[in-house]
Amino acid sequence: MTDHTPALRAFDAAISKAKTADEAFTALQDLARAVVGAKLFTVMLVDMQAELSRRAYTSDPVSYPVSGTKPLNYGPWFDIVHGQRQFFVANTIEDIAKLLFDHELINQLGCQSVVNAPIIIKDELVGCMNMLDVAHHYTPERLQAIRDVLLIPAKLAVLVARG
């Protein structure tokens, strides 16, 4: 079992000083990269009542810029992440292509695996933490580390980002 204490301490120090959404999500990104790795890291926030989502943070603003709001895209991915409140995991570009329209760009960035982890606060989906890396990167051990180490910090980062 990997000791994530140094990464958690670094996250604690960064989130304690965070005054902006970017600072909060950068702290979360740094933690995610230290714990499980992520070539590409983004955070989507959702407003379920308005049925809108927006990319609130990105590690690659050229390929995946922070965006304005867009209508929620209901479908199989949404059913997994929102309906079932489960991770969407795809460890090959072929599996990503089945559900994500931007699979070609993802592949061009050297990413062939993805985990979309729902962020739930007050029993409501408020966002999704998205981590992408090379093929077969998100092993069962890494998925468990996301559950055990990253989900609570993701909630904290969203709360700090909201102000």
C-alpha positions in Angstrom: 0.0 0.0 0.0 1.4 3.4 -1.0 1.7 6.1 1.6 -0.1 9.1 0.3 0.6 11.2 3.4 3.1 13.6 1.7 0.7 14.3 -1.2 -2.2 14.8 1.2 -0.1 17.2 3.3 0.8 19.2 0.2 -2.9 19.3 -0.8 -3.8 20.4 2.7 -1.3 23.3 2.6 -2.4 24.3 -0.9 -6.1 24.1 -0.3 -5.7 26.0 3.0 -4.3 29.0 1.1 -6.6 28.7 -2.0 -8.6 31.8 -2.6 -9.7 31.1 -6.2 -11.3 28.2 -8.0 -8.1 27.8 -10.0 -6.0 27.5 -6.9 -8.4 25.0 -5.3 -8.5 22.8 -8.5 -4.8 23.1 -9.0 -4.3 21.7 -5.5 -6.7 18.8 -6.4 -4.9 18.2 -9.7 -1.5 18.0 -8.0 -2.9 15.5 -5.5 -4.5 13.4 -8.3 -1.2 13.4 -10.2 0.7 12.3 -7.1 -1.7 9.6 -6.1 -2.8 8.0 -9.5 -1.3 10.0 -12.3 -3.1 12.1 -14.9 -1.7 13.5 -18.1 -4.9 15.4 -18.5 -7.0 16.6 -15.6 -10.2 18.5 -15.7 -13.1 19.3 -13.5 -16.7 19.7 -14.8 -19.3 21.4 -12.6 -23.0 20.8 -13.0 -26.1 22.6 -12.0 -28.7 19.9 -12.0 -31.6 22.2 -11.5 -30.7 24.3 -14.5 -29.5 21.2 -16.4 -26.2 22.8 -17.3 -22.6 21.9 -17.1 -19.3 23.7 -17.5 -15.6 22.9 -17.6 -14.4 24.8 -14.5 -10.7 23.7 -14.6 -8.3 22.2 -17.0 -4.7 21.2 -17.1 -4.6 21.8 -20.9 -6.3 25.1 -21.7 -5.4 24.9 -25.3 -7.1 21.5 -26.0 -9.7 21.7 -23.3 -10.4 25.3 -22.4 -12.5 26.3 -19.5 -15.9 26.8 -20.9 -19.2 28.6 -20.5 -22.3 26.5 -19.7 -23.8 23.9 -22.0 -26.9 21.7 -21.6 -26.3 18.4 -19.9 -25.8 15.5 -22.3 -28.1 12.7 -21.2 -27.1 9.3 -22.3 -25.1 6.2 -21.2 -22.2 8.2 -19.7 -24.6 10.4 -17.8 -26.5 7.3 -16.5 -23.2 5.8 -15.2 -21.9 8.9 -13.5 -25.1 10.6 -12.4 -27.7 7.9 -12.3 -25.6 5.1 -10.8 -23.0 7.5 -9.2 -20.2 5.3 -10.4 -16.9 6.0 -12.0 -16.9 5.9 -15.8 -13.7 4.0 -16.6 -12.3 3.2 -20.0 -8.8 1.9 -20.3 -8.5 1.8 -24.1 -9.2 4.4 -26.8 -11.7 2.0 -28.3 -13.7 1.9 -25.1 -13.4 5.7 -24.8 -14.7 6.1 -28.4 -17.9 4.2 -27.5 -19.1 7.0 -25.2 -17.0 10.1 -25.6 -17.4 12.2 -28.8 -13.9 13.8 -28.4 -12.0 10.5 -28.4 -9.9 11.5 -31.4 -8.5 14.6 -29.5 -8.0 12.5 -26.4 -6.0 10.0 -28.4 -3.9 12.8 -30.0 -3.0 14.0 -26.5 -1.5 10.6 -25.7 -4.4 9.5 -23.5 -6.1 6.2 -24.0 -7.6 5.7 -20.6 -10.0 7.8 -18.6 -11.7 7.9 -15.2 -14.6 10.3 -14.6 -15.3 10.4 -10.9 -18.6 12.0 -9.8 -18.4 14.6 -7.0 -21.5 14.3 -4.8 -22.3 16.9 -2.1 -25.6 17.1 -0.2 -26.7 14.0 -2.1 -26.5 15.8 -5.4 -24.1 15.5 -8.3 -22.2 18.8 -8.3 -19.3 17.9 -10.6 -17.0 15.4 -12.1 -13.2 14.9 -11.7 -11.7 13.7 -14.9 -8.4 12.0 -15.2 -6.8 10.8 -18.4 -3.6 8.9 -19.1 -2.0 6.2 -21.2 -3.8 3.0 -22.1 -4.6 0.6 -19.2 -3.4 3.2 -16.6 -6.4 3.1 -14.3 -5.9 -0.3 -12.7 -8.1 -1.6 -9.9 -5.5 -0.4 -7.4 -5.5 3.1 -8.8 -9.3 3.2 -8.9 -9.3 2.2 -5.2 -6.9 5.0 -4.5 -9.2 7.5 -6.2 -12.0 6.3 -3.9 -9.9 6.2 -0.8 -7.7 9.3 -1.3 -9.2 11.7 -3.9 -13.0 11.9 -3.4 -13.1 13.8 -0.2 -10.4 16.3 -1.4 -12.5 16.7 -4.6 -15.5 17.8 -2.5 -13.4 20.2 -0.5 -12.0 21.7 -3.7 -15.5 22.3 -5.1 -16.6 23.9 -1.9 -13.5 26.2 -1.8 -14.1 27.0 -5.5 -17.7 28.0 -4.8 -16.4 30.5 -2.3 
